Amino acid sequence: MDYFGTRNHSLNSTSAGVPGWKKVWFDKLPPFEFVDPALRADKEMPHLLTPSTVVREITPMMGTVLRNVQLSRLSDEAKDELALLISKRKIVAFPDQDFIDAGPKALQTFMDYFGKRNYHPVSASLPEFPGFHVIHRDGSKPALDAFFEQRTTSCLWHQDVSYEVQPPGYVMLGLLNGPKIGGDTVFAATDEAYRRLSPTFRRFLDGIKVKHSSANIINQARLAGSLVRKDPITTVHPLIRIHPITGARCIFINGEFVTGAVGLKDAEWKPISDFLLQHLIGSHDIQARVHWKPRTIVLFDNRSTIHTPVIDYVDDVQSRQIFRLAAMAEKPIPVPDA
């Protein structure tokens, strides 16, 4: 069944099951206690990694593909172990998932286990499931040409909604439709990027606090005449955050939402920001690519990675739809005594 309205749909429609911009308002999420399910996990992962599970590593450093595992049938114990595996390997991909046929309610309920729902301020969603974010790019060549008019790359490196007070920890992506070749998602490991810096530079970065804001994307949406579902939010987070499960220090920077650093002039902050982003973007030995196929679902750790879509099918423009469900987690943990 076509629960997601991916056949012959219009994104301007608000009929049930079709991605669109239904007029609805969400207030700022109040503080909440978050207990990471990975803390409950059996470290041997016997409920997730059963004798029938086929495991393939994407790279030695990050990324795991699990076959013969259906997310729709995981027990709570297996979900805890999945959270632990994501924390350790950063990306876990599941091919051939029957969960795609279960519809948005089942997928949303699954992700509720991993944290509170995130409601995006401007992006398309399913009208009856506003937390079900649909990342849509249609098959329009003029639209793609317009996108590249002022850009030299399609890569937009970011962590999801980092401006939230308690940003997402675990995030699910699933392919609804896309090009037969291309359209990968690339991830970089922000903990390994931190480890490769000099001790002196690391100590300097440990104490920096950075401003993340949704104001720009909301202002752009309003200028375009699109609906907005939330007020802008600006939040101060540590530039270096502690991962609650691994204890690793991770660079928490964002190419889309960071507006400055507390106590630093823009002229001082910009070269630091540019260096860190180029360090992450240019270090291909700390990156992994997810190749999308129909019925693939990916879960990743938003705390220890930065990612970007890749639009490399410019000569054969096709529509691409990926859904996203983000589970809000802890407030980023700063480096002690930094």
C-alpha beads as a LAMMPS data file, in Angstrom:
LAMMPS data file: protein, C-alpha beads

338 atoms
337 bonds

1 atom types
1 bond types

-500.0 500.0 xlo xhi
-500.0 500.0 ylo yhi
-500.0 500.0 zlo zhi

Masses

1 110.0

Atoms # bond

1 1 1 0.000 0.000 0.000
2 1 1 1.158 3.552 -0.726
3 1 1 0.821 4.994 2.780
4 1 1 3.190 7.833 2.028
5 1 1 1.564 9.225 -1.088
6 1 1 4.718 8.814 -3.145
7 1 1 2.860 8.152 -6.386
8 1 1 1.598 11.124 -8.390
9 1 1 1.529 13.402 -5.376
10 1 1 1.772 17.148 -5.002
11 1 1 3.647 18.573 -2.043
12 1 1 1.190 21.446 -1.905
13 1 1 -1.638 19.054 -1.179
14 1 1 -2.765 18.548 2.392
15 1 1 -4.883 15.458 1.804
16 1 1 -4.263 12.545 4.156
17 1 1 -1.118 10.606 3.439
18 1 1 0.418 13.226 1.164
19 1 1 3.490 15.227 2.227
20 1 1 2.634 18.889 2.650
21 1 1 2.626 21.926 4.898
22 1 1 -0.495 21.602 7.062
23 1 1 -1.179 24.693 9.158
24 1 1 -0.331 23.703 12.715
25 1 1 1.671 25.327 15.526
26 1 1 4.124 23.808 17.998
27 1 1 5.370 25.494 21.138
28 1 1 8.926 25.175 22.355
29 1 1 9.560 21.732 23.850
30 1 1 9.883 22.041 27.644
31 1 1 12.880 20.405 29.359
32 1 1 12.492 16.659 29.893
33 1 1 14.455 13.861 31.492
34 1 1 16.090 11.573 28.962
35 1 1 17.389 8.109 29.789
36 1 1 19.365 6.680 26.892
37 1 1 18.089 3.165 26.067
38 1 1 21.698 2.129 25.380
39 1 1 22.306 2.295 29.138
40 1 1 19.963 -0.689 29.580
41 1 1 21.555 -2.792 26.846
42 1 1 23.290 -6.133 27.196
43 1 1 26.778 -5.362 25.871
44 1 1 26.885 -8.719 24.038
45 1 1 23.718 -7.724 22.126
46 1 1 22.220 -11.253 22.029
47 1 1 18.692 -10.050 21.184
48 1 1 19.815 -7.962 18.196
49 1 1 22.763 -9.958 16.877
50 1 1 21.164 -13.395 16.721
51 1 1 22.762 -16.408 14.975
52 1 1 20.851 -15.544 11.783
53 1 1 22.029 -11.908 11.673
54 1 1 24.469 -11.099 8.881
55 1 1 26.809 -8.240 9.821
56 1 1 28.815 -6.144 7.357
57 1 1 30.908 -3.149 8.341
58 1 1 30.771 -0.144 5.993
59 1 1 34.212 1.071 7.115
60 1 1 36.476 -0.095 9.946
61 1 1 35.679 3.085 11.877
62 1 1 31.951 3.548 11.401
63 1 1 28.835 2.121 9.844
64 1 1 27.275 -1.335 10.064
65 1 1 24.786 -3.121 7.808
66 1 1 22.549 -5.740 9.457
67 1 1 20.707 -8.270 7.300
68 1 1 18.044 -10.759 8.384
69 1 1 16.839 -8.275 11.002
70 1 1 13.366 -6.729 10.761
71 1 1 13.010 -3.575 12.834
72 1 1 9.262 -4.161 13.059
73 1 1 9.862 -7.297 15.155
74 1 1 12.485 -6.065 17.627
75 1 1 11.848 -6.595 21.316
76 1 1 12.531 -3.821 23.808
77 1 1 15.765 -5.601 24.733
78 1 1 16.814 -5.598 21.073
79 1 1 15.963 -1.890 20.779
80 1 1 18.206 -1.152 23.759
81 1 1 20.997 -3.098 22.070
82 1 1 20.347 -1.254 18.812
83 1 1 20.836 2.048 20.649
84 1 1 24.146 0.739 21.969
85 1 1 25.248 -0.405 18.511
86 1 1 24.340 2.977 16.999
87 1 1 26.298 4.727 19.760
88 1 1 29.346 2.594 18.986
89 1 1 29.144 2.375 15.186
90 1 1 27.317 5.682 14.525
91 1 1 25.345 4.399 11.509
92 1 1 23.351 1.158 11.270
93 1 1 21.624 0.293 7.976
94 1 1 18.844 -2.259 7.540
95 1 1 18.072 -3.395 3.966
96 1 1 14.774 -4.970 2.860
97 1 1 12.591 -3.693 5.692
98 1 1 8.912 -4.646 5.825
99 1 1 8.510 -1.660 8.164
100 1 1 8.104 0.527 5.059
101 1 1 4.689 -1.100 4.519
102 1 1 3.607 -0.601 8.135
103 1 1 2.934 3.091 7.614
104 1 1 3.981 6.250 9.456
105 1 1 2.196 5.516 12.731
106 1 1 4.147 2.290 13.320
107 1 1 7.448 3.923 12.394
108 1 1 6.733 6.904 14.638
109 1 1 5.824 4.635 17.545
110 1 1 9.067 2.713 17.052
111 1 1 11.146 5.894 17.264
112 1 1 9.243 7.089 20.345
113 1 1 11.174 4.392 22.208
114 1 1 14.411 6.313 21.571
115 1 1 13.329 9.799 22.675
116 1 1 10.725 12.536 22.324
117 1 1 9.385 13.444 18.900
118 1 1 10.825 16.350 16.968
119 1 1 8.535 18.616 14.960
120 1 1 10.386 20.508 12.243
121 1 1 9.532 24.221 11.965
122 1 1 9.330 24.463 8.166
123 1 1 9.808 21.170 6.307
124 1 1 7.117 19.074 4.679
125 1 1 5.495 16.309 6.701
126 1 1 2.496 14.010 6.563
127 1 1 -0.561 16.037 7.642
128 1 1 -1.753 13.488 10.195
129 1 1 1.799 12.829 11.402
130 1 1 3.554 16.205 11.726
131 1 1 6.627 14.580 13.285
132 1 1 7.083 12.544 10.109
133 1 1 9.459 14.795 8.198
134 1 1 9.648 14.177 4.435
135 1 1 12.840 15.317 2.708
136 1 1 11.611 15.839 -0.834
137 1 1 13.354 16.754 -4.052
138 1 1 11.225 16.525 -7.166
139 1 1 12.376 15.569 -10.642
140 1 1 12.391 19.132 -11.950
141 1 1 15.505 20.073 -13.936
142 1 1 14.743 23.825 -13.629
143 1 1 14.478 23.453 -9.839
144 1 1 17.836 21.685 -9.735
145 1 1 19.395 24.339 -11.971
146 1 1 18.033 27.036 -9.651
147 1 1 19.514 25.215 -6.660
148 1 1 22.978 25.305 -8.244
149 1 1 22.661 28.896 -9.457
150 1 1 24.575 30.250 -6.444
151 1 1 26.149 26.982 -5.271
152 1 1 29.134 24.958 -6.392
153 1 1 28.113 21.811 -4.475
154 1 1 24.990 20.057 -3.280
155 1 1 26.653 19.128 0.014
156 1 1 25.089 20.750 3.091
157 1 1 26.938 19.366 6.108
158 1 1 24.930 19.499 9.328
159 1 1 23.559 17.777 12.389
160 1 1 19.775 17.641 12.453
161 1 1 18.009 20.521 14.253
162 1 1 21.019 21.304 16.447
163 1 1 19.324 24.525 17.574
164 1 1 16.964 22.586 19.861
165 1 1 17.739 22.748 23.589
166 1 1 17.804 18.938 23.631
167 1 1 18.743 18.016 20.051
168 1 1 18.069 14.585 18.553
169 1 1 20.276 11.683 19.564
170 1 1 18.968 8.823 17.424
171 1 1 17.578 9.589 13.966
172 1 1 15.861 7.298 11.455
173 1 1 16.012 7.808 7.688
174 1 1 14.118 5.685 5.169
175 1 1 13.996 5.744 1.390
176 1 1 10.537 6.137 -0.150
177 1 1 11.730 6.658 -3.698
178 1 1 14.893 7.879 -5.361
179 1 1 17.276 7.562 -8.287
180 1 1 18.468 4.107 -9.278
181 1 1 22.069 5.296 -8.933
182 1 1 23.353 8.107 -6.728
183 1 1 21.735 10.214 -4.045
184 1 1 23.913 8.812 -1.250
185 1 1 24.134 10.238 2.266
186 1 1 27.657 10.834 3.593
187 1 1 28.530 10.841 7.301
188 1 1 31.676 12.033 9.102
189 1 1 32.747 10.979 12.617
190 1 1 33.010 14.065 14.820
191 1 1 34.697 12.198 17.693
192 1 1 37.549 10.963 15.505
193 1 1 37.852 14.434 13.977
194 1 1 38.359 15.799 17.501
195 1 1 40.950 13.147 18.403
196 1 1 43.086 14.086 15.406
197 1 1 43.557 17.663 16.568
198 1 1 46.570 18.706 18.626
199 1 1 46.192 18.604 22.441
200 1 1 46.719 22.373 22.643
201 1 1 43.980 23.097 20.093
202 1 1 41.631 20.579 21.718
203 1 1 42.002 22.306 25.103
204 1 1 41.163 25.640 23.478
205 1 1 38.069 24.230 21.746
206 1 1 36.839 22.479 24.906
207 1 1 35.788 25.778 26.475
208 1 1 34.032 27.370 23.494
209 1 1 30.246 27.736 23.490
210 1 1 28.445 28.134 20.180
211 1 1 25.126 29.700 19.179
212 1 1 22.783 27.514 17.087
213 1 1 19.685 29.151 15.588
214 1 1 16.652 28.247 13.470
215 1 1 16.010 31.908 12.612
216 1 1 17.550 31.716 9.136
217 1 1 15.517 28.755 7.871
218 1 1 12.331 30.243 9.349
219 1 1 12.981 33.644 7.757
220 1 1 13.672 31.960 4.410
221 1 1 10.402 30.026 4.673
222 1 1 8.435 33.181 5.435
223 1 1 10.035 35.040 2.528
224 1 1 9.048 32.142 0.246
225 1 1 5.473 32.256 1.526
226 1 1 5.724 28.826 3.154
227 1 1 4.048 27.862 6.394
228 1 1 6.009 28.085 9.635
229 1 1 5.150 25.860 12.604
230 1 1 7.428 27.236 15.342
231 1 1 8.977 30.445 16.594
232 1 1 12.711 30.821 15.923
233 1 1 14.953 29.453 18.631
234 1 1 18.574 30.263 19.425
235 1 1 20.404 27.963 21.820
236 1 1 23.927 27.960 23.199
237 1 1 25.680 24.574 23.132
238 1 1 29.244 23.490 23.899
239 1 1 31.381 23.242 20.782
240 1 1 32.787 19.993 22.189
241 1 1 30.200 17.664 23.701
242 1 1 30.629 14.429 25.641
243 1 1 28.859 11.387 24.223
244 1 1 26.827 9.910 27.112
245 1 1 27.440 6.274 26.108
246 1 1 30.970 6.178 24.707
247 1 1 32.415 9.073 26.705
248 1 1 34.030 10.397 23.517
249 1 1 34.440 14.109 22.885
250 1 1 32.626 15.155 19.710
251 1 1 32.807 18.368 17.688
252 1 1 29.285 19.808 17.688
253 1 1 29.359 22.207 14.766
254 1 1 26.863 22.808 12.023
255 1 1 27.247 24.267 8.555
256 1 1 23.595 25.324 8.475
257 1 1 22.578 26.543 11.937
258 1 1 25.616 27.948 13.784
259 1 1 25.596 31.761 13.955
260 1 1 28.576 32.527 16.185
261 1 1 30.472 31.743 19.365
262 1 1 29.962 33.236 22.819
263 1 1 32.718 35.690 23.729
264 1 1 34.387 35.596 20.302
265 1 1 34.163 38.231 17.601
266 1 1 32.878 37.041 14.235
267 1 1 36.315 37.668 12.731
268 1 1 37.811 35.367 15.387
269 1 1 35.166 32.653 15.194
270 1 1 34.885 32.361 11.402
271 1 1 38.380 30.923 10.747
272 1 1 37.863 28.415 13.579
273 1 1 34.480 27.393 12.186
274 1 1 35.804 27.196 8.622
275 1 1 38.762 25.075 9.709
276 1 1 36.631 22.609 11.686
277 1 1 34.102 22.185 8.886
278 1 1 36.838 21.683 6.291
279 1 1 38.555 19.239 8.650
280 1 1 35.346 17.176 8.774
281 1 1 34.477 17.559 5.099
282 1 1 37.971 16.894 3.773
283 1 1 38.898 13.939 5.991
284 1 1 37.569 11.114 3.833
285 1 1 39.214 8.586 6.141
286 1 1 36.674 9.418 8.876
287 1 1 33.661 9.236 6.562
288 1 1 31.191 6.600 5.397
289 1 1 28.606 6.614 2.606
290 1 1 25.158 5.083 2.730
291 1 1 24.012 3.822 -0.679
292 1 1 20.223 3.956 -0.770
293 1 1 18.095 1.135 -2.119
294 1 1 14.329 0.618 -1.909
295 1 1 13.176 -0.515 1.566
296 1 1 16.414 0.554 3.222
297 1 1 16.143 2.122 6.685
298 1 1 19.105 3.775 8.398
299 1 1 19.484 4.835 12.022
300 1 1 22.347 7.121 12.983
301 1 1 23.759 8.961 15.984
302 1 1 23.234 12.697 15.563
303 1 1 25.595 13.420 18.480
304 1 1 28.771 11.928 17.027
305 1 1 28.282 12.494 13.298
306 1 1 27.728 15.243 10.785
307 1 1 26.122 14.375 7.455
308 1 1 25.132 15.633 4.031
309 1 1 22.956 14.492 1.136
310 1 1 24.625 14.133 -2.260
311 1 1 22.838 15.240 -5.427
312 1 1 24.999 13.642 -8.101
313 1 1 22.284 12.653 -10.578
314 1 1 22.154 16.061 -12.285
315 1 1 22.169 14.677 -15.840
316 1 1 19.260 12.335 -15.146
317 1 1 17.095 14.298 -12.737
318 1 1 14.781 12.089 -10.701
319 1 1 12.600 12.618 -7.662
320 1 1 14.003 11.616 -4.279
321 1 1 12.019 11.230 -1.077
322 1 1 13.463 10.208 2.262
323 1 1 11.525 10.290 5.501
324 1 1 13.113 11.315 8.766
325 1 1 12.078 10.644 12.360
326 1 1 14.229 12.289 15.013
327 1 1 14.212 11.334 18.703
328 1 1 15.136 14.205 21.025
329 1 1 17.757 13.277 23.604
330 1 1 19.888 14.856 26.320
331 1 1 21.076 18.444 26.480
332 1 1 24.637 18.381 25.076
333 1 1 27.108 17.572 27.841
334 1 1 30.069 19.986 28.054
335 1 1 33.647 19.013 28.796
336 1 1 34.066 19.147 32.601
337 1 1 36.071 22.107 33.929
338 1 1 36.711 23.408 30.418

Bonds

1 1 1 2
2 1 2 3
3 1 3 4
4 1 4 5
5 1 5 6
6 1 6 7
7 1 7 8
8 1 8 9
9 1 9 10
10 1 10 11
11 1 11 12
12 1 12 13
13 1 13 14
14 1 14 15
15 1 15 16
16 1 16 17
17 1 17 18
18 1 18 19
19 1 19 20
20 1 20 21
21 1 21 22
22 1 22 23
23 1 23 24
24 1 24 25
25 1 25 26
26 1 26 27
27 1 27 28
28 1 28 29
29 1 29 30
30 1 30 31
31 1 31 32
32 1 32 33
33 1 33 34
34 1 34 35
35 1 35 36
36 1 36 37
37 1 37 38
38 1 38 39
39 1 39 40
40 1 40 41
41 1 41 42
42 1 42 43
43 1 43 44
44 1 44 45
45 1 45 46
46 1 46 47
47 1 47 48
48 1 48 49
49 1 49 50
50 1 50 51
51 1 51 52
52 1 52 53
53 1 53 54
54 1 54 55
55 1 55 56
56 1 56 57
57 1 57 58
58 1 58 59
59 1 59 60
60 1 60 61
61 1 61 62
62 1 62 63
63 1 63 64
64 1 64 65
65 1 65 66
66 1 66 67
67 1 67 68
68 1 68 69
69 1 69 70
70 1 70 71
71 1 71 72
72 1 72 73
73 1 73 74
74 1 74 75
75 1 75 76
76 1 76 77
77 1 77 78
78 1 78 79
79 1 79 80
80 1 80 81
81 1 81 82
82 1 82 83
83 1 83 84
84 1 84 85
85 1 85 86
86 1 86 87
87 1 87 88
88 1 88 89
89 1 89 90
90 1 90 91
91 1 91 92
92 1 92 93
93 1 93 94
94 1 94 95
95 1 95 96
96 1 96 97
97 1 97 98
98 1 98 99
99 1 99 100
100 1 100 101
101 1 101 102
102 1 102 103
103 1 103 104
104 1 104 105
105 1 105 106
106 1 106 107
107 1 107 108
108 1 108 109
109 1 109 110
110 1 110 111
111 1 111 112
112 1 112 113
113 1 113 114
114 1 114 115
115 1 115 116
116 1 116 117
117 1 117 118
118 1 118 119
119 1 119 120
120 1 120 121
121 1 121 122
122 1 122 123
123 1 123 124
124 1 124 125
125 1 125 126
126 1 126 127
127 1 127 128
128 1 128 129
129 1 129 130
130 1 130 131
131 1 131 132
132 1 132 133
133 1 133 134
134 1 134 135
135 1 135 136
136 1 136 137
137 1 137 138
138 1 138 139
139 1 139 140
140 1 140 141
141 1 141 142
142 1 142 143
143 1 143 144
144 1 144 145
145 1 145 146
146 1 146 147
147 1 147 148
148 1 148 149
149 1 149 150
150 1 150 151
151 1 151 152
152 1 152 153
153 1 153 154
154 1 154 155
155 1 155 156
156 1 156 157
157 1 157 158
158 1 158 159
159 1 159 160
160 1 160 161
161 1 161 162
162 1 162 163
163 1 163 164
164 1 164 165
165 1 165 166
166 1 166 167
167 1 167 168
168 1 168 169
169 1 169 170
170 1 170 171
171 1 171 172
172 1 172 173
173 1 173 174
174 1 174 175
175 1 175 176
176 1 176 177
177 1 177 178
178 1 178 179
179 1 179 180
180 1 180 181
181 1 181 182
182 1 182 183
183 1 183 184
184 1 184 185
185 1 185 186
186 1 186 187
187 1 187 188
188 1 188 189
189 1 189 190
190 1 190 191
191 1 191 192
192 1 192 193
193 1 193 194
194 1 194 195
195 1 195 196
196 1 196 197
197 1 197 198
198 1 198 199
199 1 199 200
200 1 200 201
201 1 201 202
202 1 202 203
203 1 203 204
204 1 204 205
205 1 205 206
206 1 206 207
207 1 207 208
208 1 208 209
209 1 209 210
210 1 210 211
211 1 211 212
212 1 212 213
213 1 213 214
214 1 214 215
215 1 215 216
216 1 216 217
217 1 217 218
218 1 218 219
219 1 219 220
220 1 220 221
221 1 221 222
222 1 222 223
223 1 223 224
224 1 224 225
225 1 225 226
226 1 226 227
227 1 227 228
228 1 228 229
229 1 229 230
230 1 230 231
231 1 231 232
232 1 232 233
233 1 233 234
234 1 234 235
235 1 235 236
236 1 236 237
237 1 237 238
238 1 238 239
239 1 239 240
240 1 240 241
241 1 241 242
242 1 242 243
243 1 243 244
244 1 244 245
245 1 245 246
246 1 246 247
247 1 247 248
248 1 248 249
249 1 249 250
250 1 250 251
251 1 251 252
252 1 252 253
253 1 253 254
254 1 254 255
255 1 255 256
256 1 256 257
257 1 257 258
258 1 258 259
259 1 259 260
260 1 260 261
261 1 261 262
262 1 262 263
263 1 263 264
264 1 264 265
265 1 265 266
266 1 266 267
267 1 267 268
268 1 268 269
269 1 269 270
270 1 270 271
271 1 271 272
272 1 272 273
273 1 273 274
274 1 274 275
275 1 275 276
276 1 276 277
277 1 277 278
278 1 278 279
279 1 279 280
280 1 280 281
281 1 281 282
282 1 282 283
283 1 283 284
284 1 284 285
285 1 285 286
286 1 286 287
287 1 287 288
288 1 288 289
289 1 289 290
290 1 290 291
291 1 291 292
292 1 292 293
293 1 293 294
294 1 294 295
295 1 295 296
296 1 296 297
297 1 297 298
298 1 298 299
299 1 299 300
300 1 300 301
301 1 301 302
302 1 302 303
303 1 303 304
304 1 304 305
305 1 305 306
306 1 306 307
307 1 307 308
308 1 308 309
309 1 309 310
310 1 310 311
311 1 311 312
312 1 312 313
313 1 313 314
314 1 314 315
315 1 315 316
316 1 316 317
317 1 317 318
318 1 318 319
319 1 319 320
320 1 320 321
321 1 321 322
322 1 322 323
323 1 323 324
324 1 324 325
325 1 325 326
326 1 326 327
327 1 327 328
328 1 328 329
329 1 329 330
330 1 330 331
331 1 331 332
332 1 332 333
333 1 333 334
334 1 334 335
335 1 335 336
336 1 336 337
337 1 337 338
